[in-house]
Amino acid sequence: MSDHEILIPHRYSKEARETLAVRLEELEGATVTVAETPEASISGIETATAALTPSLPDEWLDRAQNLQWAQASTAGYDHYDLDALENAGIILTNATGVHGQPMAEWALGAMLGIERGLFEARDRQRESLWLRESGGELASKTVGIVGLGAIGGRTAELASAIGCRVIGTKRDPSTAPDAVDEVYPADELDSVLSRVDYLVLACPLTDETRGLIDREALRTMPRDAVVVNVARGDVVVEEALVESLQQGRISGAALDVFSTEPLPADSPLWNLPNVLVTPHVSGSTPHYYDRIAEIFIENFERFASGKLDDMRNRVV
């Protein structure tokens, strides 16, 4: 009999479940249960000791009598009840590192598109309008990054590689990537805001970061600055952002995340000419589930051998 039963719930697509199941078959001392229906997921969580899952609803948690560890398939974990997991003695690890490359590429692409006028050019193309306008050079700009973890760190590397000056904030500045020219502790955010051409938000949503970019923060930024958000919508006070964009207090925004998703049809953000909107896709990549499987396999080996404190990306 296997030591551990691992649940892959129905909440993944069929293709994702198959990819994960194939990768996890190599694990010794484990049986992998792949649930294809909500009922099968609930049945599976009752006996599973570990779960690789995009969420852990209260209904599942109430029935998870044997669950010892949940591996989230997202870097964000604000949708997990951390207190309930801790009280139940369930370890939670997240997927930090999976999204670094695609989200950094999205941020860099947005900045390049804005700086070189590519989005406006596409709009003019649809009107068959030949209008030549001069673009800027991103290499001459200062990119400020809030949150220099896996995503922010990779963004720093890409921006630095094309010649940007990179500054940012990190809870522990001593661990900032080498690509960052200047790093400040989180409570010195104003030192970054006042100097940026592009402000990239790549921090997790926590009590400290919720509403971090408010009216005061936006007023601190130069008028020609651009907000680039790949973090969470609620890191920004959306009403204040809209107001700043409409009034020209900042130059523009590239947004992949929003306070309400899907973004409501009546949101002013859809129609502001200085805003790029994408539907929370910056982390998408064809390598997504292979990378999640790699994290899970690494963590399972530590979990099964009792090295719980060494588990990668441990949250609880």
Short mmCIF file of the C-alpha atoms (twelve columns), coordinates in Angstrom:
data_MODEL
# 
_entry.id   MODEL 
# 
loop_
_atom_site.group_PDB 
_atom_site.id 
_atom_site.type_symbol 
_atom_site.label_atom_id 
_atom_site.label_alt_id 
_atom_site.label_comp_id 
_atom_site.label_asym_id 
_atom_site.label_seq_id 
_atom_site.Cartn_x 
_atom_site.Cartn_y 
_atom_site.Cartn_z 
_atom_site.pdbx_PDB_model_num 
ATOM 1   C CA . MET A 1   0.000   0.000  0.000   1 
ATOM 2   C CA . SER A 2   1.302   3.453  -0.878  1 
ATOM 3   C CA . ASP A 3   2.312   5.862  1.847   1 
ATOM 4   C CA . HIS A 4   0.529   8.848  0.320   1 
ATOM 5   C CA . GLU A 5   -2.514  9.492  -1.825  1 
ATOM 6   C CA . ILE A 6   -2.267  12.581 -4.037  1 
ATOM 7   C CA . LEU A 7   -5.368  14.277 -5.411  1 
ATOM 8   C CA . ILE A 8   -5.494  16.147 -8.718  1 
ATOM 9   C CA . PRO A 9   -9.022  17.660 -8.688  1 
ATOM 10  C CA . HIS A 10  -11.483 18.238 -11.511 1 
ATOM 11  C CA . ARG A 11  -10.874 22.002 -11.424 1 
ATOM 12  C CA . TYR A 12  -8.048  21.627 -13.911 1 
ATOM 13  C CA . SER A 13  -8.777  21.127 -17.601 1 
ATOM 14  C CA . LYS A 14  -8.653  17.580 -18.968 1 
ATOM 15  C CA . GLU A 15  -5.376  18.337 -20.727 1 
ATOM 16  C CA . ALA A 16  -3.863  19.788 -17.543 1 
ATOM 17  C CA . ARG A 17  -4.979  16.795 -15.455 1 
ATOM 18  C CA . GLU A 18  -3.399  14.426 -17.950 1 
ATOM 19  C CA . THR A 19  -0.118  16.373 -18.012 1 
ATOM 20  C CA . LEU A 20  0.087   16.486 -14.232 1 
ATOM 21  C CA . ALA A 21  -0.832  12.817 -13.849 1 
ATOM 22  C CA . VAL A 22  1.872   11.704 -16.278 1 
ATOM 23  C CA . ARG A 23  4.518   13.777 -14.498 1 
ATOM 24  C CA . LEU A 24  3.493   12.596 -11.026 1 
ATOM 25  C CA . GLU A 25  3.517   8.924  -11.993 1 
ATOM 26  C CA . GLU A 26  7.280   8.915  -11.362 1 
ATOM 27  C CA . LEU A 27  6.785   9.488  -7.641  1 
ATOM 28  C CA . GLU A 28  7.625   6.561  -5.384  1 
ATOM 29  C CA . GLY A 29  5.464   5.897  -2.381  1 
ATOM 30  C CA . ALA A 30  2.414   7.622  -3.817  1 
ATOM 31  C CA . THR A 31  -0.870  6.889  -5.545  1 
ATOM 32  C CA . VAL A 32  -2.225  9.648  -7.782  1 
ATOM 33  C CA . THR A 33  -6.007  10.101 -7.934  1 
ATOM 34  C CA . VAL A 34  -7.285  12.170 -10.857 1 
ATOM 35  C CA . ALA A 35  -10.822 13.455 -10.265 1 
ATOM 36  C CA . GLU A 36  -12.933 14.270 -13.319 1 
ATOM 37  C CA . THR A 37  -16.086 15.485 -11.551 1 
ATOM 38  C CA . PRO A 38  -16.917 17.653 -8.522  1 
ATOM 39  C CA . GLU A 39  -18.174 14.559 -6.721  1 
ATOM 40  C CA . ALA A 40  -14.923 12.714 -7.394  1 
ATOM 41  C CA . SER A 41  -12.919 15.658 -6.076  1 
ATOM 42  C CA . ILE A 42  -14.875 15.688 -2.825  1 
ATOM 43  C CA . SER A 43  -14.507 11.937 -2.478  1 
ATOM 44  C CA . GLY A 44  -10.794 12.211 -3.226  1 
ATOM 45  C CA . ILE A 45  -10.109 14.971 -0.714  1 
ATOM 46  C CA . GLU A 46  -11.550 12.779 2.055   1 
ATOM 47  C CA . THR A 47  -8.697  10.288 1.726   1 
ATOM 48  C CA . ALA A 48  -5.876  12.333 0.204   1 
ATOM 49  C CA . THR A 49  -2.790  13.181 2.243   1 
ATOM 50  C CA . ALA A 50  -1.620  15.672 -0.409  1 
ATOM 51  C CA . ALA A 51  -3.372  17.709 -3.093  1 
ATOM 52  C CA . LEU A 52  -2.138  19.617 -6.110  1 
ATOM 53  C CA . THR A 53  -4.958  22.086 -6.518  1 
ATOM 54  C CA . PRO A 54  -5.865  25.590 -7.756  1 
ATOM 55  C CA . SER A 55  -8.040  26.134 -4.667  1 
ATOM 56  C CA . LEU A 56  -9.243  24.527 -1.466  1 
ATOM 57  C CA . PRO A 57  -12.902 25.452 -0.868  1 
ATOM 58  C CA . ASP A 58  -14.365 25.296 2.637   1 
ATOM 59  C CA . GLU A 59  -16.481 22.311 1.607   1 
ATOM 60  C CA . TRP A 60  -13.332 20.384 0.733   1 
ATOM 61  C CA . LEU A 61  -11.413 21.537 3.778   1 
ATOM 62  C CA . ASP A 62  -14.201 20.338 6.075   1 
ATOM 63  C CA . ARG A 63  -13.860 16.846 4.602   1 
ATOM 64  C CA . ALA A 64  -10.063 16.745 4.334   1 
ATOM 65  C CA . GLN A 65  -9.546  14.539 7.376   1 
ATOM 66  C CA . ASN A 66  -6.234  13.089 6.188   1 
ATOM 67  C CA . LEU A 67  -4.861  16.054 4.267   1 
ATOM 68  C CA . GLN A 68  -1.399  17.135 5.390   1 
ATOM 69  C CA . TRP A 69  -0.244  19.286 2.477   1 
ATOM 70  C CA . ALA A 70  -1.803  21.355 -0.307  1 
ATOM 71  C CA . GLN A 71  0.309   22.545 -3.232  1 
ATOM 72  C CA . ALA A 72  -1.274  25.597 -4.829  1 
ATOM 73  C CA . SER A 73  -0.900  25.919 -8.591  1 
ATOM 74  C CA . THR A 74  -0.782  29.708 -8.344  1 
ATOM 75  C CA . ALA A 75  1.754   32.106 -6.905  1 
ATOM 76  C CA . GLY A 76  -1.023  34.086 -5.238  1 
ATOM 77  C CA . TYR A 77  -2.611  32.510 -2.182  1 
ATOM 78  C CA . ASP A 78  -5.036  35.208 -1.043  1 
ATOM 79  C CA . HIS A 79  -7.938  32.886 -1.968  1 
ATOM 80  C CA . TYR A 80  -6.834  30.277 0.602   1 
ATOM 81  C CA . ASP A 81  -8.003  30.426 4.222   1 
ATOM 82  C CA . LEU A 82  -4.582  30.490 5.866   1 
ATOM 83  C CA . ASP A 83  -5.929  30.494 9.421   1 
ATOM 84  C CA . ALA A 84  -8.088  27.451 8.735   1 
ATOM 85  C CA . LEU A 85  -5.165  25.616 7.139   1 
ATOM 86  C CA . GLU A 86  -2.897  26.420 10.065  1 
ATOM 87  C CA . ASN A 87  -5.524  25.347 12.593  1 
ATOM 88  C CA . ALA A 88  -5.956  22.076 10.700  1 
ATOM 89  C CA . GLY A 89  -2.206  21.502 10.578  1 
ATOM 90  C CA . ILE A 90  -2.161  21.526 6.775   1 
ATOM 91  C CA . ILE A 91  0.943   22.794 4.993   1 
ATOM 92  C CA . LEU A 92  0.402   25.166 2.065   1 
ATOM 93  C CA . THR A 93  3.035   25.745 -0.614  1 
ATOM 94  C CA . ASN A 94  2.543   27.995 -3.611  1 
ATOM 95  C CA . ALA A 95  3.790   28.078 -7.207  1 
ATOM 96  C CA . THR A 96  6.192   31.004 -7.000  1 
ATOM 97  C CA . GLY A 97  8.634   30.692 -9.876  1 
ATOM 98  C CA . VAL A 98  6.209   29.210 -12.403 1 
ATOM 99  C CA . HIS A 99  5.147   32.584 -13.749 1 
ATOM 100 C CA . GLY A 100 8.433   34.496 -13.653 1 
ATOM 101 C CA . GLN A 101 9.350   34.273 -17.331 1 
ATOM 102 C CA . PRO A 102 5.935   34.782 -18.989 1 
ATOM 103 C CA . MET A 103 4.886   37.602 -16.665 1 
ATOM 104 C CA . ALA A 104 8.226   39.352 -17.047 1 
ATOM 105 C CA . GLU A 105 7.856   39.060 -20.834 1 
ATOM 106 C CA . TRP A 106 4.339   40.534 -20.610 1 
ATOM 107 C CA . ALA A 107 5.599   43.467 -18.545 1 
ATOM 108 C CA . LEU A 108 8.509   44.089 -20.894 1 
ATOM 109 C CA . GLY A 109 6.243   43.763 -23.955 1 
ATOM 110 C CA . ALA A 110 3.760   46.250 -22.508 1 
ATOM 111 C CA . MET A 111 6.517   48.755 -21.778 1 
ATOM 112 C CA . LEU A 112 8.036   48.356 -25.233 1 
ATOM 113 C CA . GLY A 113 4.632   48.649 -26.899 1 
ATOM 114 C CA . ILE A 114 3.824   51.830 -25.017 1 
ATOM 115 C CA . GLU A 115 7.266   53.389 -25.467 1 
ATOM 116 C CA . ARG A 116 7.419   52.684 -29.193 1 
ATOM 117 C CA . GLY A 117 3.770   53.572 -29.850 1 
ATOM 118 C CA . LEU A 118 2.884   50.110 -31.142 1 
ATOM 119 C CA . PHE A 119 -0.612  50.021 -29.651 1 
ATOM 120 C CA . GLU A 120 -1.547  53.374 -31.188 1 
ATOM 121 C CA . ALA A 121 -0.078  52.200 -34.502 1 
ATOM 122 C CA . ARG A 122 -2.319  49.119 -34.425 1 
ATOM 123 C CA . ASP A 123 -5.342  51.347 -33.843 1 
ATOM 124 C CA . ARG A 124 -4.377  53.539 -36.810 1 
ATOM 125 C CA . GLN A 125 -3.827  50.452 -38.955 1 
ATOM 126 C CA . ARG A 126 -7.469  49.471 -38.491 1 
ATOM 127 C CA . GLU A 127 -8.413  52.865 -39.920 1 
ATOM 128 C CA . SER A 128 -5.910  52.579 -42.809 1 
ATOM 129 C CA . LEU A 129 -4.337  55.742 -41.431 1 
ATOM 130 C CA . TRP A 130 -0.704  56.470 -42.388 1 
ATOM 131 C CA . LEU A 131 0.470   58.703 -39.570 1 
ATOM 132 C CA . ARG A 132 4.138   58.716 -38.621 1 
ATOM 133 C CA . GLU A 133 4.900   59.535 -35.004 1 
ATOM 134 C CA . SER A 134 8.228   59.286 -33.224 1 
ATOM 135 C CA . GLY A 135 8.597   56.682 -30.478 1 
ATOM 136 C CA . GLY A 136 10.803  56.796 -27.424 1 
ATOM 137 C CA . GLU A 137 13.551  54.437 -26.291 1 
ATOM 138 C CA . LEU A 138 12.894  52.172 -23.347 1 
ATOM 139 C CA . ALA A 139 16.636  51.809 -22.777 1 
ATOM 140 C CA . SER A 140 16.776  55.381 -21.521 1 
ATOM 141 C CA . LYS A 141 14.047  54.886 -18.917 1 
ATOM 142 C CA . THR A 142 13.895  54.111 -15.204 1 
ATOM 143 C CA . VAL A 143 11.817  51.051 -14.357 1 
ATOM 144 C CA . GLY A 144 10.662  50.780 -10.747 1 
ATOM 145 C CA . ILE A 145 9.564   47.343 -9.544  1 
ATOM 146 C CA . VAL A 146 7.470   46.771 -6.431  1 
ATOM 147 C CA . GLY A 147 8.197   43.225 -5.329  1 
ATOM 148 C CA . LEU A 148 11.514  41.773 -6.479  1 
ATOM 149 C CA . GLY A 149 10.637  38.112 -6.105  1 
ATOM 150 C CA . ALA A 150 10.575  35.586 -8.952  1 
ATOM 151 C CA . ILE A 151 8.411   37.740 -11.232 1 
ATOM 152 C CA . GLY A 152 9.826   41.129 -10.335 1 
ATOM 153 C CA . GLY A 153 13.372  39.775 -10.352 1 
ATOM 154 C CA . ARG A 154 13.033  38.334 -13.845 1 
ATOM 155 C CA . THR A 155 11.430  41.578 -15.023 1 
ATOM 156 C CA . ALA A 156 14.447  43.418 -13.616 1 
ATOM 157 C CA . GLU A 157 16.791  41.152 -15.566 1 
ATOM 158 C CA . LEU A 158 14.965  41.679 -18.858 1 
ATOM 159 C CA . ALA A 159 14.664  45.442 -18.387 1 
ATOM 160 C CA . SER A 160 18.311  45.731 -17.387 1 
ATOM 161 C CA . ALA A 161 19.380  43.667 -20.398 1 
ATOM 162 C CA . ILE A 162 18.031  46.280 -22.816 1 
ATOM 163 C CA . GLY A 163 19.576  49.156 -20.907 1 
ATOM 164 C CA . CYS A 164 16.948  50.351 -18.443 1 
ATOM 165 C CA . ARG A 165 17.910  51.648 -15.027 1 
ATOM 166 C CA . VAL A 166 16.126  49.382 -12.552 1 
ATOM 167 C CA . ILE A 167 15.139  50.400 -9.032  1 
ATOM 168 C CA . GLY A 168 12.687  48.718 -6.707  1 
ATOM 169 C CA . THR A 169 11.471  47.612 -3.303  1 
ATOM 170 C CA . LYS A 170 11.899  44.324 -1.484  1 
ATOM 171 C CA . ARG A 171 11.070  43.259 2.032   1 
ATOM 172 C CA . ASP A 172 14.658  42.097 2.440   1 
ATOM 173 C CA . PRO A 173 16.774  44.347 0.197   1 
ATOM 174 C CA . SER A 174 19.853  42.178 0.760   1 
ATOM 175 C CA . THR A 175 18.297  39.436 -1.397  1 
ATOM 176 C CA . ALA A 176 17.549  41.622 -4.428  1 
ATOM 177 C CA . PRO A 177 18.722  40.367 -7.850  1 
ATOM 178 C CA . ASP A 178 22.005  41.672 -9.227  1 
ATOM 179 C CA . ALA A 179 20.131  43.304 -12.122 1 
ATOM 180 C CA . VAL A 180 18.653  45.908 -9.767  1 
ATOM 181 C CA . ASP A 181 20.625  49.135 -9.606  1 
ATOM 182 C CA . GLU A 182 19.009  50.412 -6.407  1 
ATOM 183 C CA . VAL A 183 16.795  48.597 -3.932  1 
ATOM 184 C CA . TYR A 184 14.825  50.002 -1.006  1 
ATOM 185 C CA . PRO A 185 12.861  48.405 1.827   1 
ATOM 186 C CA . ALA A 186 9.103   48.314 1.372   1 
ATOM 187 C CA . ASP A 187 8.525   51.296 3.655   1 
ATOM 188 C CA . GLU A 188 10.633  53.511 1.376   1 
ATOM 189 C CA . LEU A 189 8.361   53.109 -1.646  1 
ATOM 190 C CA . ASP A 190 8.216   56.876 -2.230  1 
ATOM 191 C CA . SER A 191 11.916  56.807 -3.126  1 
ATOM 192 C CA . VAL A 192 10.948  54.646 -6.101  1 
ATOM 193 C CA . LEU A 193 7.634   56.280 -7.024  1 
ATOM 194 C CA . SER A 194 9.083   59.753 -7.405  1 
ATOM 195 C CA . ARG A 195 11.640  58.654 -10.006 1 
ATOM 196 C CA . VAL A 196 9.985   56.087 -12.268 1 
ATOM 197 C CA . ASP A 197 9.105   56.193 -15.918 1 
ATOM 198 C CA . TYR A 198 7.445   52.783 -15.559 1 
ATOM 199 C CA . LEU A 199 6.168   51.330 -12.287 1 
ATOM 200 C CA . VAL A 200 5.850   47.536 -12.423 1 
ATOM 201 C CA . LEU A 201 3.733   45.976 -9.659  1 
ATOM 202 C CA . ALA A 202 4.807   42.376 -9.056  1 
ATOM 203 C CA . CYS A 203 4.127   41.928 -5.337  1 
ATOM 204 C CA . PRO A 204 1.722   39.464 -3.682  1 
ATOM 205 C CA . LEU A 205 -1.599  40.738 -2.335  1 
ATOM 206 C CA . THR A 206 -1.305  40.977 1.452   1 
ATOM 207 C CA . ASP A 207 -2.709  43.207 4.155   1 
ATOM 208 C CA . GLU A 208 0.337   45.432 3.620   1 
ATOM 209 C CA . THR A 209 0.024   45.686 -0.172  1 
ATOM 210 C CA . ARG A 210 -3.763  45.987 -0.498  1 
ATOM 211 C CA . GLY A 211 -4.454  49.526 -1.764  1 
ATOM 212 C CA . LEU A 212 -0.716  50.269 -1.809  1 
ATOM 213 C CA . ILE A 213 -0.971  52.392 -4.947  1 
ATOM 214 C CA . ASP A 214 -3.543  54.943 -3.820  1 
ATOM 215 C CA . ARG A 215 -4.139  58.596 -4.698  1 
ATOM 216 C CA . GLU A 216 -1.160  59.747 -2.668  1 
ATOM 217 C CA . ALA A 217 1.148   57.207 -4.325  1 
ATOM 218 C CA . LEU A 218 -0.101  58.181 -7.783  1 
ATOM 219 C CA . ARG A 219 0.456   61.870 -7.003  1 
ATOM 220 C CA . THR A 220 4.040   61.048 -6.032  1 
ATOM 221 C CA . MET A 221 4.755   59.643 -9.499  1 
ATOM 222 C CA . PRO A 222 5.897   61.869 -12.389 1 
ATOM 223 C CA . ARG A 223 3.145   62.928 -14.806 1 
ATOM 224 C CA . ASP A 224 4.719   60.969 -17.662 1 
ATOM 225 C CA . ALA A 225 4.915   57.735 -15.650 1 
ATOM 226 C CA . VAL A 226 3.089   54.519 -16.556 1 
ATOM 227 C CA . VAL A 227 1.671   51.894 -14.153 1 
ATOM 228 C CA . VAL A 228 2.181   48.255 -15.193 1 
ATOM 229 C CA . ASN A 229 0.250   45.802 -12.998 1 
ATOM 230 C CA . VAL A 230 0.824   42.049 -13.080 1 
ATOM 231 C CA . ALA A 231 0.321   41.622 -9.316  1 
ATOM 232 C CA . ARG A 232 -3.307  41.715 -8.157  1 
ATOM 233 C CA . GLY A 233 -5.967  44.275 -8.954  1 
ATOM 234 C CA . ASP A 234 -6.455  45.267 -5.328  1 
ATOM 235 C CA . VAL A 235 -2.827  46.358 -4.962  1 
ATOM 236 C CA . VAL A 236 -4.101  49.482 -6.748  1 
ATOM 237 C CA . VAL A 237 -7.023  51.659 -5.679  1 
ATOM 238 C CA . GLU A 238 -8.760  51.368 -9.027  1 
ATOM 239 C CA . GLU A 239 -10.942 54.444 -8.652  1 
ATOM 240 C CA . ALA A 240 -7.874  56.553 -7.912  1 
ATOM 241 C CA . LEU A 241 -6.057  55.072 -10.917 1 
ATOM 242 C CA . VAL A 242 -8.940  55.870 -13.261 1 
ATOM 243 C CA . GLU A 243 -9.106  59.388 -11.897 1 
ATOM 244 C CA . SER A 244 -5.357  59.903 -12.342 1 
ATOM 245 C CA . LEU A 245 -5.486  58.610 -15.914 1 
ATOM 246 C CA . GLN A 246 -8.469  60.764 -16.831 1 
ATOM 247 C CA . GLN A 247 -6.887  63.868 -15.354 1 
ATOM 248 C CA . GLY A 248 -3.454  63.257 -16.876 1 
ATOM 249 C CA . ARG A 249 -1.757  62.935 -13.496 1 
ATOM 250 C CA . ILE A 250 0.037   59.890 -14.930 1 
ATOM 251 C CA . SER A 251 0.633   59.053 -18.573 1 
ATOM 252 C CA . GLY A 252 -0.862  55.589 -18.884 1 
ATOM 253 C CA . ALA A 253 -1.327  52.071 -17.572 1 
ATOM 254 C CA . ALA A 254 -0.902  48.483 -18.731 1 
ATOM 255 C CA . LEU A 255 -3.175  46.262 -16.666 1 
ATOM 256 C CA . ASP A 256 -3.568  42.485 -16.591 1 
ATOM 257 C CA . VAL A 257 -5.350  42.310 -13.212 1 
ATOM 258 C CA . PHE A 258 -8.337  44.150 -11.771 1 
ATOM 259 C CA . SER A 259 -10.306 44.554 -8.563  1 
ATOM 260 C CA . THR A 260 -13.268 42.775 -10.179 1 
ATOM 261 C CA . GLU A 261 -12.657 40.058 -12.749 1 
ATOM 262 C CA . PRO A 262 -13.877 39.800 -15.421 1 
ATOM 263 C CA . LEU A 263 -13.532 43.568 -15.751 1 
ATOM 264 C CA . PRO A 264 -17.123 44.939 -15.820 1 
ATOM 265 C CA . ALA A 265 -18.304 46.157 -19.212 1 
ATOM 266 C CA . ASP A 266 -19.018 49.616 -17.790 1 
ATOM 267 C CA . SER A 267 -15.490 50.107 -16.398 1 
ATOM 268 C CA . PRO A 268 -13.894 53.313 -17.742 1 
ATOM 269 C CA . LEU A 269 -10.659 51.382 -18.154 1 
ATOM 270 C CA . TRP A 270 -11.968 49.715 -21.315 1 
ATOM 271 C CA . ASN A 271 -12.165 52.955 -23.241 1 
ATOM 272 C CA . LEU A 272 -9.362  55.098 -21.901 1 
ATOM 273 C CA . PRO A 273 -6.951  55.696 -24.810 1 
ATOM 274 C CA . ASN A 274 -3.889  55.519 -22.560 1 
ATOM 275 C CA . VAL A 275 -4.696  52.102 -21.068 1 
ATOM 276 C CA . LEU A 276 -3.848  48.558 -22.196 1 
ATOM 277 C CA . VAL A 277 -6.233  45.911 -20.831 1 
ATOM 278 C CA . THR A 278 -5.614  42.153 -20.972 1 
ATOM 279 C CA . PRO A 279 -7.788  39.523 -19.194 1 
ATOM 280 C CA . HIS A 280 -5.408  38.176 -16.516 1 
ATOM 281 C CA . VAL A 281 -3.268  36.247 -18.991 1 
ATOM 282 C CA . SER A 282 0.253   37.505 -18.255 1 
ATOM 283 C CA . GLY A 283 1.157   34.246 -16.514 1 
ATOM 284 C CA . SER A 284 -0.027  31.986 -19.321 1 
ATOM 285 C CA . THR A 285 2.598   29.722 -20.856 1 
ATOM 286 C CA . PRO A 286 2.673   26.338 -22.608 1 
ATOM 287 C CA . HIS A 287 5.111   25.218 -19.884 1 
ATOM 288 C CA . TYR A 288 2.744   26.068 -17.002 1 
ATOM 289 C CA . TYR A 289 1.773   22.589 -15.807 1 
ATOM 290 C CA . ASP A 290 5.200   21.056 -16.367 1 
ATOM 291 C CA . ARG A 291 6.677   23.736 -14.111 1 
ATOM 292 C CA . ILE A 292 4.009   23.181 -11.453 1 
ATOM 293 C CA . ALA A 293 4.735   19.456 -11.579 1 
ATOM 294 C CA . GLU A 294 8.448   20.125 -11.056 1 
ATOM 295 C CA . ILE A 295 7.708   22.140 -7.912  1 
ATOM 296 C CA . PHE A 296 5.323   19.470 -6.638  1 
ATOM 297 C CA . ILE A 297 7.787   16.640 -7.248  1 
ATOM 298 C CA . GLU A 298 10.573  18.528 -5.477  1 
ATOM 299 C CA . ASN A 299 8.277   19.272 -2.544  1 
ATOM 300 C CA . PHE A 300 6.875   15.749 -2.385  1 
ATOM 301 C CA . GLU A 301 10.337  14.289 -1.886  1 
ATOM 302 C CA . ARG A 302 10.874  16.630 1.072   1 
ATOM 303 C CA . PHE A 303 7.356   16.060 2.384   1 
ATOM 304 C CA . ALA A 304 7.658   12.277 2.227   1 
ATOM 305 C CA . SER A 305 11.050  12.322 3.969   1 
ATOM 306 C CA . GLY A 306 9.827   14.602 6.757   1 
ATOM 307 C CA . LYS A 307 11.862  17.644 5.706   1 
ATOM 308 C CA . LEU A 308 8.853   19.907 6.057   1 
ATOM 309 C CA . ASP A 309 10.779  23.076 6.877   1 
ATOM 310 C CA . ASP A 310 12.722  22.725 3.614   1 
ATOM 311 C CA . MET A 311 9.666   22.595 1.370   1 
ATOM 312 C CA . ARG A 312 9.877   25.133 -1.457  1 
ATOM 313 C CA . ASN A 313 7.558   28.166 -1.345  1 
ATOM 314 C CA . ARG A 314 6.043   27.235 1.997   1 
ATOM 315 C CA . VAL A 315 3.310   29.667 3.066   1 
ATOM 316 C CA . VAL A 316 1.798   27.818 6.057   1 
# 
